[in-house]
Amino acid sequence: MRALDSDEKLVMVMAYTRTMLVRGGLIAHEGVRVSTWLRNQAISNYLQLMNPQVIVFGTGVPKSITYSEIYVPPGDIIIFHIAPPEADPLDYDVNEVNRSMLPVTALAGAFSIKAKIRVSSQTDLGKSLDVLSTSWISLYEAEVTNPNISQFNLQVPMLLVNSNAVSFGV
């Protein structure tokens, strides 16, 4: 791994695709909110993660692999968050009116997420999703599980899900 510049930091993140789970270090500029990194319009064609631990699915028993670096296309990522215990401040104003937290279960690939989604209190989840104008949806107070890995149960204050790769159960 290269030495970090004085205005950079290394943040451990987790990126989930349909076939793998990656935990690795993302190099970001100081002051950047990494938890919403994928919403940035100027991200690279590949997300570079340093010293990643990778779990590959789809071959029967999940397989663990390590690399010095891995490059993951952002379009393949279906879930993204900072690795616990670290976290960014939440991405909404708690004093914002006409918003409510709705409990949902999100299904993303082989992962199930019990969480809360922030929607307008003037409408229901279906209508809120219909007018959604972002590729990445924030979920809060999330518990991520995977039936292929019985011991995998991760709780994070906030994560992003790819709106084109997730289904919601209420």
C-alpha positions as CSV (number, residue, x, y, z in Angstrom):
1,M,0.0,0.0,0.0
2,R,1.2,3.5,-0.8
3,A,1.9,6.0,1.9
4,L,-1.1,8.3,2.6
5,D,-0.9,12.0,1.7
6,S,-1.3,14.5,4.6
7,D,-4.9,15.2,3.5
8,E,-5.9,11.5,3.2
9,K,-7.3,8.9,5.5
10,L,-7.8,5.1,5.3
11,V,-11.3,4.0,6.2
12,M,-12.3,0.4,6.6
13,V,-15.5,-0.2,4.5
14,M,-17.6,-3.2,3.5
15,A,-18.8,-3.6,-0.1
16,Y,-21.3,-6.4,-0.9
17,T,-22.0,-7.7,-4.5
18,R,-24.2,-10.6,-5.6
19,T,-21.2,-13.0,-5.4
20,M,-18.9,-11.6,-2.7
21,L,-18.4,-9.6,0.4
22,V,-15.3,-7.4,0.7
23,R,-13.9,-5.7,3.8
24,G,-11.0,-3.4,3.0
25,G,-9.5,0.0,3.4
26,L,-10.7,2.9,1.2
27,I,-8.3,5.8,0.7
28,A,-10.3,9.1,1.0
29,H,-9.6,12.7,1.5
30,E,-10.0,14.1,5.0
31,G,-13.4,15.7,5.5
32,V,-15.1,13.3,3.0
33,R,-18.1,11.4,4.3
34,V,-17.2,7.9,3.3
35,S,-20.6,6.4,4.2
36,T,-22.1,8.2,1.2
37,W,-19.1,7.8,-1.1
38,L,-21.0,5.9,-3.8
39,R,-23.4,8.9,-4.2
40,N,-20.4,11.0,-5.5
41,Q,-20.8,11.6,-9.2
42,A,-17.0,11.6,-9.7
43,I,-16.1,8.2,-8.4
44,S,-13.7,6.0,-10.4
45,N,-14.7,3.1,-12.6
46,Y,-13.4,0.8,-9.8
47,L,-13.4,1.1,-6.1
48,Q,-9.9,0.3,-4.8
49,L,-9.8,-1.4,-1.5
50,M,-6.6,-2.0,0.4
51,N,-5.7,-5.3,2.2
52,P,-9.2,-6.7,1.6
53,Q,-10.7,-9.8,3.1
54,V,-13.1,-11.3,0.6
55,I,-15.7,-14.0,1.0
56,V,-16.9,-15.5,-2.3
57,F,-20.4,-17.0,-2.6
58,G,-22.0,-19.2,-5.2
59,T,-19.6,-22.1,-5.1
60,G,-21.4,-24.1,-2.4
61,V,-19.4,-23.3,0.8
62,P,-18.4,-19.6,0.9
63,K,-14.7,-19.2,0.3
64,S,-12.4,-16.7,2.1
65,I,-9.6,-15.0,0.0
66,T,-7.2,-12.2,0.8
67,Y,-5.4,-9.8,-1.6
68,S,-3.1,-6.8,-1.2
69,E,-5.7,-4.8,-3.2
70,I,-9.0,-5.4,-4.9
71,Y,-10.8,-3.3,-7.5
72,V,-14.6,-3.6,-7.4
73,P,-16.8,-1.9,-10.1
74,P,-19.2,0.4,-8.2
75,G,-22.1,-0.8,-10.4
76,D,-21.7,-4.3,-9.0
77,I,-22.0,-3.1,-5.4
78,I,-25.4,-3.7,-3.8
79,I,-24.7,-2.8,-0.2
80,F,-22.0,-0.4,1.1
81,H,-21.1,0.9,4.6
82,I,-18.2,1.8,6.9
83,A,-17.0,-1.3,8.8
84,P,-18.0,-1.2,12.5
85,P,-17.2,0.0,15.0
86,E,-16.4,3.2,12.9
87,A,-19.3,5.3,11.6
88,D,-20.0,8.7,10.0
89,P,-22.6,11.1,11.2
90,L,-26.0,10.2,9.8
91,D,-27.0,11.8,6.5
92,Y,-30.2,13.5,7.5
93,D,-31.4,16.3,9.8
94,V,-33.3,14.8,12.8
95,N,-35.3,18.0,13.0
96,E,-36.6,17.7,9.4
97,V,-40.5,17.8,9.4
98,N,-42.8,15.5,7.6
99,R,-40.4,12.5,7.6
100,S,-40.7,9.2,9.4
101,M,-38.7,6.0,9.9
102,L,-40.4,2.9,8.5
103,P,-39.2,-0.5,9.5
104,V,-38.4,-2.7,6.4
105,T,-36.6,-5.8,5.4
106,A,-34.4,-5.3,2.4
107,L,-33.3,-8.2,0.3
108,A,-30.1,-7.6,-1.6
109,G,-28.5,-10.7,-3.3
110,A,-27.8,-13.3,-0.6
111,F,-28.2,-10.7,2.2
112,S,-31.1,-9.7,4.3
113,I,-31.2,-6.3,6.0
114,K,-33.6,-5.5,8.8
115,A,-33.6,-1.7,9.0
116,K,-35.4,1.6,8.9
117,I,-35.9,3.7,5.8
118,R,-36.6,7.5,6.0
119,V,-39.7,8.4,4.0
120,S,-42.2,11.2,3.7
121,S,-44.9,10.9,6.4
122,Q,-47.4,12.1,3.8
123,T,-47.2,8.9,1.7
124,D,-46.4,5.2,1.9
125,L,-43.2,3.3,1.0
126,G,-44.4,2.3,-2.5
127,K,-45.0,5.9,-3.5
128,S,-41.8,7.1,-1.9
129,L,-39.8,4.5,-3.9
130,D,-41.7,5.5,-7.1
131,V,-40.5,9.1,-6.9
132,L,-37.0,8.2,-5.7
133,S,-34.3,10.0,-7.7
134,T,-31.2,8.4,-6.4
135,S,-29.3,5.2,-7.2
136,W,-28.4,4.8,-3.5
137,I,-30.9,4.5,-0.7
138,S,-29.8,5.0,2.9
139,L,-31.0,2.5,5.5
140,Y,-30.6,3.1,9.3
141,E,-30.2,1.0,12.4
142,A,-29.4,-1.9,10.0
143,E,-28.9,-5.6,10.9
144,V,-27.3,-7.5,8.0
145,T,-27.5,-11.3,7.8
146,N,-26.7,-14.0,5.3
147,P,-28.3,-17.5,5.5
148,N,-25.1,-19.0,3.9
149,I,-23.0,-17.8,6.8
150,S,-24.9,-18.5,10.0
151,Q,-22.5,-16.5,12.2
152,F,-22.8,-13.4,10.0
153,N,-24.9,-10.9,11.9
154,L,-23.6,-7.3,11.5
155,Q,-25.2,-4.2,13.0
156,V,-24.5,-0.7,11.5
157,P,-26.0,2.7,12.1
158,M,-26.3,3.4,8.4
159,L,-25.7,1.8,5.1
160,L,-26.4,2.4,1.4
161,V,-28.3,-0.1,-0.9
162,N,-28.3,0.0,-4.6
163,S,-31.9,0.9,-5.6
164,N,-31.6,-1.3,-8.7
165,A,-30.6,-4.4,-6.7
166,V,-32.8,-4.4,-3.7
167,S,-36.4,-5.5,-2.8
168,F,-38.2,-4.2,0.2
169,G,-40.6,-6.2,2.5
170,V,-42.8,-4.3,5.0
